[in-house]
Amino acid sequence: MAETANDLLLKCSAAARGGADIPTVWDAVLVVGPPIQALDDEERPQLEIRLINGQRLIYNSVSHEYGVSWVPRRRPF
């Protein structure tokens, strides 16, 4: 059974609470494509990790928190 974004979020958060940095979390928990550097709506840096089910796992570089994006962000040209 494929893991959901929430399952990955819980694993990433648990690893981070245990002191793991993003490279450790990436290697130990995530086995998908490379992260994409992006800016959130307030122009703060974040990493977007695309999941096979179309969801995205978001790592906020400022707050060091993880979240889930249910709909891909679309930026106007």
Z-matrix of the N, CA and C atoms (Angstrom, degrees):
N
C 1 1.444
C 2 1.523 1 109.23
N 3 1.325 2 116.18 1 131.82
C 4 1.462 3 121.17 2 -178.24
C 5 1.522 4 110.48 3 -72.26
N 6 1.328 5 115.43 4 143.24
C 7 1.460 6 120.33 5 178.04
C 8 1.523 7 109.53 6 -75.40
N 9 1.304 8 116.37 7 144.66
C 10 1.457 9 120.98 8 174.97
C 11 1.519 10 109.16 9 -86.96
N 12 1.319 11 115.62 10 168.40
C 13 1.461 12 119.94 11 176.64
C 14 1.526 13 110.55 12 -60.87
N 15 1.323 14 116.90 13 -36.89
C 16 1.466 15 119.43 14 179.07
C 17 1.518 16 111.34 15 -64.94
N 18 1.342 17 117.96 16 -37.62
C 19 1.461 18 121.01 17 176.15
C 20 1.529 19 110.14 18 -60.73
N 21 1.326 20 116.37 19 -45.10
C 22 1.468 21 120.49 20 179.23
C 23 1.523 22 110.87 21 -66.23
N 24 1.338 23 116.34 22 -39.17
C 25 1.469 24 120.59 23 177.71
C 26 1.521 25 110.57 24 -58.61
N 27 1.316 26 116.96 25 -45.87
C 28 1.464 27 120.54 26 179.67
C 29 1.524 28 111.66 27 -63.05
N 30 1.324 29 117.13 28 -41.60
C 31 1.470 30 120.70 29 178.99
C 32 1.529 31 111.36 30 -65.75
N 33 1.342 32 116.77 31 -43.16
C 34 1.466 33 120.79 32 179.80
C 35 1.525 34 110.62 33 -64.60
N 36 1.327 35 116.02 34 -44.62
C 37 1.463 36 120.17 35 -179.62
C 38 1.522 37 111.48 36 -63.56
N 39 1.330 38 116.65 37 -40.88
C 40 1.465 39 120.16 38 178.78
C 41 1.526 40 110.48 39 -63.82
N 42 1.323 41 116.94 40 -42.67
C 43 1.461 42 120.44 41 179.18
C 44 1.532 43 110.62 42 -64.39
N 45 1.341 44 116.95 43 -41.10
C 46 1.464 45 120.93 44 179.44
C 47 1.525 46 110.61 45 -65.14
N 48 1.327 47 117.31 46 -41.41
C 49 1.470 48 119.99 47 176.89
C 50 1.523 49 111.00 48 -62.66
N 51 1.319 50 116.74 49 -28.31
C 52 1.456 51 121.16 50 177.84
C 53 1.524 52 113.11 51 -81.44
N 54 1.355 53 116.64 52 1.65
C 55 1.460 54 120.38 53 176.44
C 56 1.516 55 115.30 54 102.15
N 57 1.326 56 118.04 55 2.43
C 58 1.471 57 120.82 56 -178.59
C 59 1.529 58 110.66 57 -73.46
N 60 1.327 59 116.38 58 138.65
C 61 1.453 60 120.70 59 173.99
C 62 1.531 61 108.64 60 -88.61
N 63 1.335 62 116.76 61 175.64
C 64 1.464 63 119.87 62 -174.86
C 65 1.530 64 112.92 63 -61.18
N 66 1.340 65 120.99 64 -40.33
C 67 1.462 66 117.98 65 177.96
C 68 1.534 67 112.83 66 -62.40
N 69 1.315 68 116.72 67 -37.15
C 70 1.464 69 120.63 68 178.87
C 71 1.522 70 110.29 69 -67.86
N 72 1.344 71 116.26 70 -44.40
C 73 1.466 72 120.47 71 177.63
C 74 1.526 73 109.57 72 -60.38
N 75 1.318 74 116.83 73 -43.87
C 76 1.470 75 121.69 74 -179.74
C 77 1.526 76 110.72 75 -58.34
N 78 1.322 77 116.18 76 -50.30
C 79 1.470 78 120.23 77 -176.94
C 80 1.525 79 113.16 78 -70.92
N 81 1.317 80 117.87 79 -34.12
C 82 1.459 81 121.31 80 -174.37
C 83 1.525 82 113.59 81 -88.60
N 84 1.338 83 117.81 82 -27.04
C 85 1.465 84 120.51 83 -171.34
C 86 1.522 85 113.15 84 -116.50
N 87 1.320 86 118.00 85 -41.95
C 88 1.464 87 121.89 86 -172.30
C 89 1.519 88 111.70 87 -100.00
N 90 1.296 89 115.65 88 135.29
C 91 1.469 90 120.50 89 179.59
C 92 1.519 91 110.15 90 -131.39
N 93 1.341 92 115.66 91 42.76
C 94 1.453 93 121.82 92 -179.93
C 95 1.521 94 109.16 93 -117.21
N 96 1.309 95 117.89 94 -170.88
C 97 1.452 96 122.54 95 -177.35
C 98 1.513 97 114.57 96 -61.57
N 99 1.321 98 116.09 97 176.80
C 100 1.469 99 120.68 98 -177.15
C 101 1.532 100 111.89 99 -69.04
N 102 1.328 101 117.37 100 153.67
C 103 1.469 102 120.55 101 177.82
C 104 1.527 103 110.77 102 -72.03
N 105 1.314 104 114.76 103 156.75
C 106 1.462 105 121.76 104 177.73
C 107 1.521 106 107.40 105 -113.64
N 108 1.326 107 116.10 106 125.61
C 109 1.457 108 119.65 107 176.30
C 110 1.524 109 108.43 108 -76.43
N 111 1.319 110 116.13 109 132.04
C 112 1.463 111 121.05 110 -177.60
C 113 1.517 112 109.10 111 -147.40
N 114 1.322 113 115.30 112 177.08
C 115 1.460 114 122.29 113 174.79
C 116 1.520 115 107.59 114 -118.88
N 117 1.337 116 116.42 115 141.55
C 118 1.454 117 119.32 116 175.98
C 119 1.525 118 109.01 117 -79.54
N 120 1.323 119 116.96 118 -174.68
C 121 1.463 120 121.25 119 -177.38
C 122 1.523 121 112.97 120 -62.84
N 123 1.326 122 117.08 121 -22.00
C 124 1.465 123 121.49 122 178.67
C 125 1.531 124 111.72 123 -100.04
N 126 1.350 125 115.79 124 15.97
C 127 1.464 126 123.01 125 177.18
C 128 1.517 127 113.53 126 64.66
N 129 1.347 128 117.30 127 29.29
C 130 1.462 129 121.61 128 175.09
C 131 1.529 130 108.10 129 -95.70
N 132 1.351 131 117.39 130 144.35
C 133 1.458 132 119.87 131 -178.12
C 134 1.524 133 112.55 132 -68.42
N 135 1.318 134 115.36 133 144.10
C 136 1.461 135 121.09 134 175.72
C 137 1.521 136 108.87 135 -153.50
N 138 1.313 137 115.36 136 162.36
C 139 1.456 138 121.92 137 173.71
C 140 1.521 139 108.08 138 -108.88
N 141 1.328 140 116.48 139 131.74
C 142 1.450 141 121.93 140 175.73
C 143 1.527 142 107.58 141 -109.56
N 144 1.319 143 115.58 142 125.10
C 145 1.455 144 121.34 143 -179.08
C 146 1.517 145 107.20 144 -112.33
N 147 1.321 146 116.02 145 108.61
C 148 1.459 147 120.68 146 -178.08
C 149 1.519 148 110.28 147 -73.18
N 150 1.323 149 114.15 148 133.01
C 151 1.452 150 120.71 149 179.28
C 152 1.527 151 109.75 150 -103.56
N 153 1.297 152 115.43 151 155.56
C 154 1.453 153 121.00 152 -175.83
C 155 1.530 154 112.84 153 -60.61
N 156 1.331 155 117.59 154 -25.84
C 157 1.463 156 121.51 155 -178.70
C 158 1.529 157 112.91 156 -87.00
N 159 1.342 158 117.94 157 7.55
C 160 1.455 159 121.89 158 178.31
C 161 1.517 160 114.02 159 92.47
N 162 1.307 161 117.60 160 -11.69
C 163 1.456 162 120.48 161 176.41
C 164 1.517 163 109.36 162 -80.78
N 165 1.323 164 114.95 163 169.20
C 166 1.467 165 120.44 164 177.28
C 167 1.509 166 109.82 165 -130.66
N 168 1.304 167 115.31 166 137.24
C 169 1.455 168 122.15 167 171.94
C 170 1.522 169 105.68 168 -94.21
N 171 1.320 170 117.21 169 127.51
C 172 1.465 171 122.26 170 -175.33
C 173 1.523 172 109.24 171 -110.75
N 174 1.340 173 116.34 172 130.48
C 175 1.458 174 122.18 173 173.68
C 176 1.514 175 107.30 174 -113.70
N 177 1.340 176 116.49 175 116.88
C 178 1.455 177 121.88 176 178.95
C 179 1.518 178 108.37 177 -84.61
N 180 1.321 179 116.51 178 115.92
C 181 1.461 180 122.13 179 -176.00
C 182 1.520 181 113.47 180 -69.40
N 183 1.322 182 117.63 181 -21.71
C 184 1.461 183 121.36 182 -179.16
C 185 1.527 184 110.76 183 -83.50
N 186 1.332 185 116.79 184 -50.12
C 187 1.464 186 120.86 185 -176.17
C 188 1.526 187 113.14 186 -90.75
N 189 1.329 188 117.42 187 -10.54
C 190 1.470 189 123.26 188 -177.42
C 191 1.526 190 111.60 189 59.36
N 192 1.334 191 116.65 190 37.63
C 193 1.451 192 122.60 191 179.09
C 194 1.527 193 109.97 192 -115.23
N 195 1.321 194 114.92 193 157.28
C 196 1.458 195 122.02 194 177.48
C 197 1.515 196 109.69 195 -108.39
N 198 1.316 197 116.23 196 152.08
C 199 1.458 198 122.16 197 175.66
C 200 1.520 199 109.08 198 -150.45
N 201 1.318 200 115.67 199 176.14
C 202 1.460 201 121.71 200 179.65
C 203 1.516 202 108.38 201 -122.91
N 204 1.316 203 116.59 202 132.25
C 205 1.451 204 122.49 203 173.66
C 206 1.516 205 107.28 204 -104.84
N 207 1.316 206 116.68 205 118.64
C 208 1.462 207 121.07 206 -177.74
C 209 1.509 208 112.04 207 -82.97
N 210 1.329 209 117.32 208 -25.03
C 211 1.459 210 121.22 209 -179.45
C 212 1.523 211 107.17 210 -124.70
N 213 1.338 212 117.79 211 129.48
C 214 1.475 213 119.04 212 177.71
C 215 1.523 214 110.88 213 -57.49
N 216 1.334 215 114.82 214 136.52
C 217 1.466 216 119.57 215 177.05
C 218 1.515 217 109.71 216 -71.37
N 219 1.300 218 115.99 217 139.67
C 220 1.465 219 121.42 218 175.92
C 221 1.518 220 107.40 219 -121.68
N 222 1.305 221 115.77 220 124.59
C 223 1.464 222 120.36 221 -179.86
C 224 1.521 223 108.30 222 -103.51
N 225 1.307 224 117.01 223 134.37
C 226 1.475 225 119.33 224 178.06
C 227 1.518 226 109.91 225 -67.67
N 228 1.304 227 114.94 226 152.19
C 229 1.467 228 120.38 227 178.35
C 230 1.507 229 110.66 228 -83.67
